[in-house]
Amino acid sequence: MKVIVDRKEGDYYIARSEFCSPEVDPEVLIKADKRLRVGQFYQVRITSSDEFDLYAELV
């Protein structure tokens, strides 16, 4: 899944798919070992989810 990183909060980078709107659609939380750049697109794999958000890792 292709996502764009919006910001970093704690241990997670908060992203959304390229087709989703900020603050409206579910967020994708990425826990990455390397530093990601806000505004950059990345390929991720969804690893789990909860009621509102998706959790992912970099591909």
The 8 nearest C-alpha neighbors of each residue, nearest first, counted from 0:
[[1, 43, 42, 44, 2, 16, 45, 41],
 [0, 2, 42, 41, 16, 43, 17, 40],
 [3, 1, 16, 15, 40, 17, 41, 14],
 [2, 4, 40, 14, 39, 15, 38, 16],
 [3, 5, 14, 37, 38, 13, 39, 6],
 [6, 4, 14, 37, 13, 38, 3, 7],
 [7, 5, 13, 37, 12, 4, 8, 14],
 [6, 8, 12, 13, 11, 9, 5, 10],
 [9, 7, 11, 12, 10, 6, 13, 28],
 [8, 10, 11, 7, 12, 30, 13, 6],
 [9, 11, 8, 30, 12, 7, 31, 29],
 [12, 10, 30, 29, 8, 9, 28, 7],
 [11, 13, 7, 29, 28, 6, 8, 14],
 [14, 12, 28, 6, 5, 7, 27, 4],
 [13, 15, 4, 27, 5, 3, 26, 2],
 [16, 14, 2, 26, 27, 3, 19, 17],
 [15, 17, 2, 18, 19, 1, 3, 14],
 [16, 18, 2, 19, 3, 15, 1, 40],
 [17, 19, 16, 20, 15, 2, 1, 24],
 [20, 18, 16, 24, 17, 15, 21, 23],
 [19, 21, 23, 24, 22, 18, 15, 16],
 [20, 22, 23, 24, 19, 15, 26, 25],
 [21, 23, 24, 20, 25, 26, 19, 15],
 [24, 22, 21, 20, 25, 19, 26, 15],
 [23, 25, 20, 19, 22, 21, 26, 15],
 [26, 24, 52, 51, 27, 23, 53, 15],
 [27, 25, 52, 15, 14, 53, 28, 13],
 [26, 28, 53, 14, 15, 54, 13, 52],
 [29, 27, 54, 13, 12, 11, 55, 53],
 [30, 28, 55, 12, 11, 56, 31, 54],
 [29, 31, 11, 56, 10, 12, 28, 32],
 [30, 32, 33, 29, 56, 57, 34, 11],
 [33, 31, 34, 30, 35, 57, 56, 29],
 [34, 32, 31, 35, 30, 57, 36, 12],
 [33, 35, 36, 32, 31, 12, 37, 30],
 [36, 34, 33, 37, 12, 31, 4, 39],
 [35, 37, 39, 38, 34, 4, 40, 6],
 [36, 38, 4, 5, 39, 6, 35, 3],
 [37, 39, 4, 3, 5, 36, 40, 6],
 [38, 40, 37, 3, 36, 4, 41, 35],
 [39, 41, 3, 2, 4, 1, 38, 42],
 [42, 40, 2, 1, 43, 3, 39, 57],
 [41, 43, 1, 0, 58, 57, 2, 40],
 [44, 42, 57, 58, 0, 56, 55, 41],
 [43, 45, 55, 56, 58, 46, 0, 57],
 [44, 46, 55, 54, 47, 43, 53, 56],
 [47, 45, 55, 54, 44, 56, 48, 53],
 [48, 46, 54, 45, 53, 55, 49, 52],
 [49, 47, 53, 54, 52, 50, 46, 51],
 [48, 50, 52, 51, 53, 47, 54, 25],
 [49, 51, 52, 48, 53, 25, 47, 26],
 [50, 52, 49, 25, 53, 48, 26, 24],
 [53, 51, 26, 25, 49, 48, 27, 50],
 [52, 54, 48, 27, 47, 28, 26, 55],
 [55, 53, 28, 47, 48, 27, 46, 45],
 [54, 56, 45, 29, 46, 44, 43, 28],
 [57, 55, 43, 44, 29, 30, 58, 45],
 [56, 58, 43, 42, 44, 55, 31, 41],
 [57, 43, 42, 44, 56, 41, 0, 55]]
